[in-house]
Amino acid sequence: MATVHAGMSMSLDGFVADRHGGTDRLFDPAASTGSDWMTDLIRETGAVVLGRRSYAMAEDPDWYAGHYEFQVPIFVVTHTPPAELPAQNENLTFTFVTDGIASAIRQARVAAGERAVKVIGASVVRQAVRARLADELHVLLVPVLLGTGLPLFGDPDLDGGTLRRIGLREVGPLTELRFQVLNPL
């Protein structure tokens, strides 16, 4: 069955978006297009779980079909699905899940088969860890300091989790850290 990998790019001081909600300083085009790291990430991913905010970062939701690096089933955790479904293709489909993170991950695991489920977005990453649904945490450290913004792990309910480092990889100027979740909350 699919393992669940939760995480995303983060500044060295722990933020996934700046004070204005921007993520431009956390994006490295060299790492995210055509690198061996990205090729490996795409190959291991069978489904994606996104939070509503992460999904909405694409100004045009139809952009995902044919452009998003993960052309796999996508499950969006939301309270309110859009009135109109975005464009889909033979590989990338959208399911808007309104009954919580556990349901989204359960559906994504089925869709992913033997490949991994990627959970992306600060809120859904924290929800997955709190609910003991994440098998691994993957953090791509970007060598910038944002000073303030949206923290990835700024949640007192995450106190007590124990991790074991299972991977470390340099991706150009970035550093990917992978951890197995041993003692989730």
WOTAFEN-V34338 format. One record per residue. N is the residue number from 1. RES is the residue in one letter. SS is DSSP state (~ for helix, > for strand, _ for the rest). PHI is phi as a letter, one per 40 degrees, with the letter a starting at -180 (none if undefined). NEAR is the number of other C-alpha atoms within 12 Angstrom. Layout:
# WOTAFEN-V34338
n=(N | N)
res=(RES | RES)
ss=(SS | SS)
phi=(PHI | PHI)
near=(NEAR | NEAR)
This chain:
# WOTAFEN-V34338
n=(1 | 2 | 3 | 4 | 5 | 6 | 7 | 8 | 9 | 10 | 11 | 12 | 13 | 14 | 15 | 16 | 17 | 18 | 19 | 20 | 21 | 22 | 23 | 24 | 25 | 26 | 27 | 28 | 29 | 30 | 31 | 32 | 33 | 34 | 35 | 36 | 37 | 38 | 39 | 40 | 41 | 42 | 43 | 44 | 45 | 46 | 47 | 48 | 49 | 50 | 51 | 52 | 53 | 54 | 55 | 56 | 57 | 58 | 59 | 60 | 61 | 62 | 63 | 64 | 65 | 66 | 67 | 68 | 69 | 70 | 71 | 72 | 73 | 74 | 75 | 76 | 77 | 78 | 79 | 80 | 81 | 82 | 83 | 84 | 85 | 86 | 87 | 88 | 89 | 90 | 91 | 92 | 93 | 94 | 95 | 96 | 97 | 98 | 99 | 100 | 101 | 102 | 103 | 104 | 105 | 106 | 107 | 108 | 109 | 110 | 111 | 112 | 113 | 114 | 115 | 116 | 117 | 118 | 119 | 120 | 121 | 122 | 123 | 124 | 125 | 126 | 127 | 128 | 129 | 130 | 131 | 132 | 133 | 134 | 135 | 136 | 137 | 138 | 139 | 140 | 141 | 142 | 143 | 144 | 145 | 146 | 147 | 148 | 149 | 150 | 151 | 152 | 153 | 154 | 155 | 156 | 157 | 158 | 159 | 160 | 161 | 162 | 163 | 164 | 165 | 166 | 167 | 168 | 169 | 170 | 171 | 172 | 173 | 174 | 175 | 176 | 177 | 178 | 179 | 180 | 181 | 182 | 183 | 184 | 185)
res=(M | A | T | V | H | A | G | M | S | M | S | L | D | G | F | V | A | D | R | H | G | G | T | D | R | L | F | D | P | A | A | S | T | G | S | D | W | M | T | D | L | I | R | E | T | G | A | V | V | L | G | R | R | S | Y | A | M | A | E | D | P | D | W | Y | A | G | H | Y | E | F | Q | V | P | I | F | V | V | T | H | T | P | P | A | E | L | P | A | Q | N | E | N | L | T | F | T | F | V | T | D | G | I | A | S | A | I | R | Q | A | R | V | A | A | G | E | R | A | V | K | V | I | G | A | S | V | V | R | Q | A | V | R | A | R | L | A | D | E | L | H | V | L | L | V | P | V | L | L | G | T | G | L | P | L | F | G | D | P | D | L | D | G | G | T | L | R | R | I | G | L | R | E | V | G | P | L | T | E | L | R | F | Q | V | L | N | P | L)
ss=(_ | _ | _ | > | > | > | > | > | > | > | > | _ | _ | _ | > | > | > | _ | _ | _ | _ | _ | _ | ~ | ~ | ~ | _ | _ | ~ | ~ | ~ | ~ | _ | _ | _ | ~ | ~ | ~ | ~ | ~ | ~ | ~ | ~ | ~ | > | > | > | > | > | > | > | ~ | ~ | ~ | ~ | ~ | _ | _ | _ | _ | ~ | ~ | ~ | ~ | ~ | ~ | ~ | _ | _ | _ | _ | _ | > | > | > | > | > | _ | _ | _ | _ | _ | _ | _ | _ | _ | _ | _ | _ | _ | _ | _ | _ | > | > | > | > | _ | _ | _ | ~ | ~ | ~ | ~ | ~ | ~ | ~ | ~ | ~ | ~ | ~ | ~ | _ | _ | _ | > | > | > | > | > | _ | ~ | ~ | ~ | ~ | ~ | ~ | ~ | ~ | ~ | _ | _ | _ | _ | _ | > | > | > | > | > | > | > | _ | _ | _ | _ | _ | _ | _ | > | > | _ | _ | _ | _ | ~ | ~ | ~ | _ | _ | _ | > | > | > | > | > | > | > | > | > | > | _ | _ | > | > | > | > | > | > | > | > | > | > | _ | _)
phi=(none | c | c | b | b | b | i | a | c | a | c | c | c | g | b | b | a | c | c | b | g | c | b | d | c | b | b | b | d | c | c | c | b | g | c | d | d | c | d | c | c | c | c | c | c | b | a | b | b | b | c | c | c | c | d | c | c | c | d | b | c | c | d | d | c | g | b | c | d | c | c | a | d | b | b | b | c | a | c | b | c | c | c | b | c | c | d | b | a | c | b | c | b | b | b | c | b | b | b | h | c | c | c | c | c | d | c | c | c | c | c | c | g | c | c | c | c | c | b | b | h | d | c | c | c | c | c | c | c | d | c | g | b | c | c | b | b | b | b | b | c | b | c | b | b | c | g | a | i | c | c | c | b | c | a | c | c | c | d | h | c | b | b | b | c | b | a | a | a | c | b | g | c | c | b | c | b | b | b | c | c | c | b | c | f)
near=(18 | 27 | 31 | 43 | 42 | 45 | 42 | 39 | 39 | 39 | 33 | 25 | 24 | 30 | 36 | 41 | 34 | 24 | 16 | 15 | 20 | 19 | 26 | 19 | 24 | 31 | 24 | 25 | 17 | 15 | 27 | 24 | 21 | 16 | 18 | 17 | 23 | 24 | 17 | 20 | 28 | 25 | 21 | 25 | 33 | 37 | 44 | 50 | 53 | 40 | 38 | 30 | 25 | 31 | 33 | 21 | 21 | 17 | 12 | 15 | 25 | 22 | 20 | 29 | 25 | 19 | 19 | 27 | 28 | 34 | 27 | 36 | 38 | 42 | 42 | 42 | 39 | 26 | 15 | 17 | 21 | 19 | 7 | 13 | 17 | 26 | 20 | 23 | 19 | 12 | 22 | 28 | 30 | 35 | 35 | 33 | 27 | 19 | 19 | 26 | 38 | 27 | 24 | 37 | 48 | 27 | 31 | 41 | 33 | 23 | 31 | 34 | 21 | 18 | 26 | 34 | 46 | 46 | 46 | 42 | 39 | 36 | 32 | 38 | 44 | 34 | 34 | 41 | 41 | 27 | 22 | 27 | 35 | 40 | 34 | 36 | 42 | 37 | 40 | 39 | 34 | 32 | 24 | 27 | 20 | 26 | 17 | 22 | 23 | 27 | 29 | 36 | 32 | 19 | 20 | 13 | 16 | 23 | 16 | 15 | 25 | 19 | 24 | 19 | 18 | 18 | 18 | 19 | 22 | 20 | 29 | 21 | 18 | 27 | 26 | 31 | 28 | 25 | 27 | 28 | 29 | 20 | 21 | 26 | 22)
